[in-house]
């Protein structure tokens, strides 16, 4: 049974992909907290319609995944990043990364990921119960 064809599982999977990509962007912000003229970035918030439909495919050559368990690197690059233009606290070198703010975003993303995986497990459990498998 392919769970990606069930809308709730497809939406939860898309949300987990977005949260994974966001965690990667936030980690880059923290890693570049001392880089001159670096501005913190974040992912554009995932809209509900985008979460249901998934990322848009561009024209041209696409990488083909032969097995759903294989890591697909382009998934992270498929979300739009936004540069934080709020430069109220900038270092003399021009760096505008606030570590406290980035750590709060990392914690928020982790909590959302745990919630999403919990919802996925609960829905999977309900599906197993409905099918008579436990």
C-alpha positions in Angstrom: 0.0 0.0 0.0 1.4 3.4 -1.0 0.6 5.9 1.8 1.6 8.8 -0.4 -1.7 8.4 -2.2 -3.7 9.0 1.0 -4.1 12.8 1.3 -3.4 13.1 5.1 -0.2 11.1 4.7 0.9 13.1 1.7 0.3 16.4 3.6 2.2 15.2 6.7 5.1 13.9 4.5 5.3 17.3 2.7 5.3 19.1 6.1 8.1 16.9 7.3 10.1 17.6 4.2 9.6 21.3 4.6 10.6 21.1 8.3 13.8 19.2 7.4 14.7 21.8 4.8 14.0 24.6 7.3 16.3 22.9 9.8 19.0 22.8 7.2 18.7 26.5 6.4 18.7 27.4 10.1 21.8 25.3 10.7 23.5 27.3 7.9 22.5 30.5 9.6 24.0 29.4 12.9 27.2 28.1 11.1 27.6 31.5 9.4 27.0 33.6 12.6 30.5 35.1 12.3 30.6 35.5 8.5 30.9 39.2 7.5 27.8 40.6 5.7 25.8 37.4 6.1 22.1 37.8 6.5 19.9 35.1 8.2 17.7 33.2 5.8 14.5 31.2 6.4 12.1 29.2 4.2 9.1 30.8 2.9 6.2 29.6 5.0 4.5 26.5 3.6 1.0 27.3 2.4 -1.7 24.7 2.9 -2.3 24.4 -0.9 1.5 23.9 -1.5 1.5 21.3 1.3 -1.3 19.3 -0.4 0.0 19.7 -4.0 3.7 19.3 -3.2 6.6 21.3 -4.8 6.1 22.2 -8.5 8.1 20.4 -11.1 10.2 22.6 -13.4 10.7 21.9 -17.0 13.9 20.1 -18.1 15.8 17.1 -16.8 14.6 15.7 -13.5 16.4 13.2 -11.2 14.4 10.0 -11.0 14.2 8.2 -7.7 14.1 4.5 -8.2 13.2 3.7 -4.6 11.3 5.9 -2.2 13.8 5.1 0.6 16.7 6.7 -1.3 17.7 10.2 -0.2 16.7 12.8 -2.7 19.0 15.9 -2.3 16.9 18.2 -4.4 14.0 18.1 -2.0 15.7 20.7 0.2 16.4 23.0 -2.8 12.7 22.8 -3.9 11.5 25.3 -1.2 12.0 29.0 -1.5 14.3 30.7 0.9 13.8 34.3 2.1 16.5 36.5 3.4 15.7 38.3 6.7 15.8 42.0 5.8 15.5 43.1 9.4 18.9 44.4 10.2 18.2 46.1 13.5 21.0 44.3 15.2 24.0 44.1 12.9 27.6 43.5 13.9 30.3 45.9 12.8 31.3 43.3 10.1 27.7 43.5 8.7 26.5 40.1 10.0 22.9 40.1 11.0 22.4 36.6 12.5 20.9 36.6 16.0 21.9 33.3 17.5 19.1 33.5 20.1 16.5 34.0 17.5 17.9 31.2 15.3 18.0 28.8 18.3 14.4 29.6 19.0 13.5 28.8 15.4 15.4 25.6 15.6 13.5 24.6 18.7 10.2 25.6 17.2 11.0 23.5 14.1 11.9 20.5 16.2 8.7 20.7 18.1 6.7 21.0 14.9 8.5 18.0 13.4 7.8 15.9 16.5 4.1 16.9 16.4 4.0 16.0 12.7 5.6 12.6 13.2 3.2 11.9 16.1 0.2 12.8 13.9 1.6 10.5 11.2 2.0 7.6 13.7 -1.5 8.1 15.1 -3.1 8.2 11.6 -1.1 5.1 10.7 -2.3 3.4 13.8 -5.9 4.3 13.0 -5.5 2.9 9.5 -4.1 -0.4 10.9 -7.0 -0.6 13.3 -9.5 0.0 10.6 -7.8 -2.8 8.5 -7.9 -5.1 11.5 -4.1 -5.2 11.9 -2.6 -4.3 15.2 
